[in-house]
C-alpha cells in the first residue's frame, strides 16, 4: 500500500499541440451524422418507408447494414433519414435555451434590480423540478409532436442558461473597463455589445455545446416515451421504441439505432469538453 | 435545566422551513401557470381524449367546466386550487376519476424501492470509481477511470434498459422482464437507473477530491508522513463530500425523472409510469401532482442537507448564513 500516492489529476493539462484521436473521431462522427441529416440520399439509396414484408426482421448483412424491421424496411436507411428530424429538434431546443436563457440572464446580470431578484427566485424554483418532468408538463399542454418536444426540452433548460449568463455578465459588469466606459458616457447597450458580450459569450457557448448532447438524449427519450412524431416517420427515439416488441427475435432492431444515438451524444460531449477548456476558463 | 426554547438555535431552522414553504408555493404556482394559463383548453383536451367531442355535448362541456372550476376566471381558479392543495387535495384524475394524492401515494412505494435500490448500487460504485481514480498513480490508468463516468452519462437510459432486458431476461432468463413482483424484478431496473447516477456521483466526487488535494493542509499532512490511504479516508473524503451533498437534491430528482423512462421500459408500476401515462392522456391534474411531488422531494432533501452541513464541516454555521 505504501506504493500508492494520492494525486490530483493534473490541473487542466495544457496539451494544445498533442494529437488527440478521440477529438478527431468525435468530429468525424458528428460530421457523418450532419451529412445524414442534410443529404440522406447520399448515404443510403434505400427508401426508409418502403416496406418489403418478404424481408422482415433480417439480421444485419451487406445489403442491410443494420438489418430490417418487422415490415421489412431497411433500418440503416431509417436511422440515416431519422437524423434530420432528431437533429433539427435538438438544434431547435438548444437554440431556444441559449437565446431565451441568454437574453434573460444578460438583462438580469446587467441591470440587476428587483426584477433580477424575482427572476432568480423563479430560476431556483425551476431548478427544483427535474428537467424531464418539466418538459413533460410543457408537452401535456402543447400536445405531441417533434416540434413540441424541441420546445419543451429547450424551455426546460432555460434556467441553466439564465444562471450561467447572469453570473458571467455580473463578473464583467464589475470590471474596471466597464466602469471606465460608463464614465466616458458610452450607452448601456453599446457596453453590452462591445465589452460584455465578447467576454461572457465563451462560457455560455461552451455550455450550449455541452447541452447539445443532453438535448439529443432528452429528445430521444421523450419520443421513445411516445410523445413525438407519429409512427411512419423515422426518428431515433421512436425507432428504438418500435423495436421493443421484437427484442426476442431481432436484437439489432433496438441495439444498432441506439448505438448511433450513444455515439452522437458521446462525440458531442467530447467536443463540448474541448471547447470548455479553450473557451470556458478565461478568467 | 432551562425550560425556555433555545431561540438562537431554532431561528435558522425556522427560516429554512419558511424558505422551503416559499419554494413549494412557487412550484405550485409555476405548474399551475404552465398547465392552466397557457392558451389551451383542458376541457377540449379531456373530451378529445375520451373521443366524445361533438357539438351535441355542449351541456357536458359546461358540466365539466363547472366540475373543474374552469368556468371561473383564472385568479379564482388559482385560489380554489391553492386552497385545495393546502388541504392536500390535488384534484381528481381526468382519466380514472381517482384522487390525485391517492394515486400518487399508491405509486410511491414502487418508485421508492426502485430509487432506493438504484442509490444503493450507485453510491458505492460512484464513490469507488472516484476514490480509485485518486489513488491510481499511473496517469493513463487515471484517465481511463475518469473516462468511465463521461461514457456512462452519454448512454440513453432507455437503450441501456432495453439492452439489459434483451441480454439478461430474453436470452439468459436470469431476471424477469417486467412487473413489480419480488426482488428479482427490481435488479435490472435498479441497475439501469444506477448507471447515470453513479456516473454523476463519480464525476462530482473526483473533481472535488482533486480540489481538496490542492489545499495547503494536505501538503502539511503529507510532510508529516501521513500515508495516502489514511490521508484520503481520514482527512480528504469528508471535506470532498460537501459538493456531493449540495447536489443530493438534484441527484434524487433525476432518479425520479429517470424512473419515468425505466418504469416504462420494464413495465413497472410507479410514479414514473403514472407520469408517462398522464402525459400520454394529457391528464393535467396528475401531471401537476407528479411535478409537485418532485419539487417537494427536492425541497425536503435540500432542507435535510442544510441541516447536515454543520455536522460535516464545523465552519458552516446555519446561524451565520442569511
Contacts between the chains, C-beta under 8 A, distances in Angstrom:
chain1	res1	chain2	res2	distance
A	1	B	227	7.2
A	1	B	228	7.9
A	1	B	229	6.0
A	2	B	227	6.7
A	3	B	137	7.6
A	4	B	135	5.3
A	4	B	137	6.7
A	4	B	228	4.8
A	4	B	229	6.7
A	5	B	137	5.9
A	5	B	228	5.2
A	6	B	134	5.9
A	6	B	135	6.6
A	6	B	213	6.1
A	6	B	218	7.8
A	6	B	228	4.3
A	6	B	231	5.7
A	6	B	232	5.8
A	6	B	236	7.3
A	7	B	134	7.2
A	7	B	137	6.5
A	7	B	142	7.7
A	7	B	213	7.4
A	8	B	134	7.3
A	8	B	209	7.4
A	8	B	210	4.0
A	8	B	211	7.8
A	8	B	213	4.0
A	8	B	214	5.8
A	9	B	133	7.5
A	9	B	142	6.2
A	9	B	143	8.0
A	9	B	146	6.8
A	9	B	206	7.5
A	9	B	210	5.4
A	10	B	139	7.5
A	11	B	210	7.7
A	11	B	214	7.2
A	121	B	26	6.8
A	122	B	26	7.4
A	122	B	30	7.4
A	124	B	23	6.5
A	124	B	26	8.0
A	125	B	23	5.8
A	125	B	26	4.3
A	125	B	27	5.3
A	125	B	30	5.6
A	125	B	295	7.6
A	126	B	30	7.3
A	127	B	250	7.5
A	128	B	23	5.9
A	128	B	27	5.7
A	128	B	249	7.6
A	128	B	253	7.5
A	128	B	294	7.7
A	128	B	295	4.5
A	128	B	298	4.4
A	128	B	299	6.1
A	129	B	27	6.5
A	129	B	30	7.9
A	129	B	31	7.8
A	129	B	253	7.5
A	129	B	291	5.7
A	129	B	294	5.7
A	129	B	295	5.4
A	129	B	298	7.5
A	130	B	253	4.3
A	130	B	254	5.6
A	130	B	256	5.9
A	130	B	257	3.7
A	130	B	294	5.6
A	130	B	298	7.9
A	131	B	257	7.2
A	132	B	257	3.9
A	132	B	258	7.9
A	132	B	260	6.3
A	132	B	261	7.9
A	133	B	256	7.2
A	133	B	257	5.5
A	133	B	260	7.4
A	133	B	275	6.7
A	133	B	290	6.4
A	133	B	291	5.5
A	133	B	294	5.3
A	134	B	291	7.3
A	136	B	260	7.3
A	136	B	275	6.3
A	136	B	279	4.8
A	136	B	287	6.8
A	137	B	31	6.4
A	137	B	34	5.4
A	137	B	35	6.3
A	137	B	279	7.9
A	137	B	287	5.5
A	137	B	288	7.5
A	137	B	291	5.4
A	138	B	34	6.4
A	139	B	279	5.9
A	140	B	35	6.7
A	140	B	278	7.4
A	140	B	279	5.1
A	140	B	282	5.4
A	140	B	283	7.9
A	140	B	284	6.2
A	140	B	287	4.8
A	141	B	34	6.4
A	141	B	35	5.9
A	141	B	38	4.8
A	141	B	40	5.2
A	141	B	284	7.8
A	142	B	38	7.8
A	142	B	40	7.5
A	143	B	40	7.9
A	143	B	282	7.7
A	213	B	154	6.5
A	217	B	154	7.9
A	217	B	156	5.6
A	217	B	157	7.9
A	220	B	156	5.8
A	220	B	158	7.9
A	221	B	156	6.5
A	221	B	157	6.8
A	221	B	158	6.0
A	221	B	261	5.6
A	224	B	156	7.8
A	224	B	158	4.9
A	224	B	261	7.2
A	225	B	260	7.1
A	225	B	261	7.0
A	225	B	264	6.1
A	225	B	276	5.5
A	225	B	279	7.6
A	225	B	280	7.7
A	226	B	276	7.9
A	226	B	280	6.0
A	227	B	279	6.5
A	227	B	280	7.3
A	237	B	158	7.9
A	240	B	156	7.8
A	240	B	158	6.9
A	240	B	159	6.2
A	240	B	162	7.0
A	243	B	162	7.7
A	244	B	162	6.7
A	244	B	265	7.9
A	247	B	162	6.7
A	247	B	165	6.6
A	247	B	166	4.9
A	247	B	170	5.9
A	248	B	166	8.0
A	248	B	170	4.9
A	251	B	166	5.8
A	254	B	159	7.0
A	254	B	162	4.8
A	254	B	163	7.6
A	254	B	166	7.2
A	255	B	162	8.0
A	255	B	163	6.6
A	255	B	166	7.4
A	258	B	156	6.2
A	258	B	159	3.6
A	258	B	162	7.1
A	258	B	163	7.4
A	261	B	156	5.3
A	261	B	159	6.7
A	262	B	154	5.9
A	262	B	155	5.1
A	262	B	156	6.3
A	262	B	159	6.7
A	265	B	154	4.2
A	265	B	155	7.7
A	265	B	156	7.4
A	266	B	150	7.9
A	266	B	151	6.7
A	266	B	154	4.1
A	269	B	150	6.3
A	269	B	153	7.5
A	269	B	154	5.6
A	273	B	150	7.6
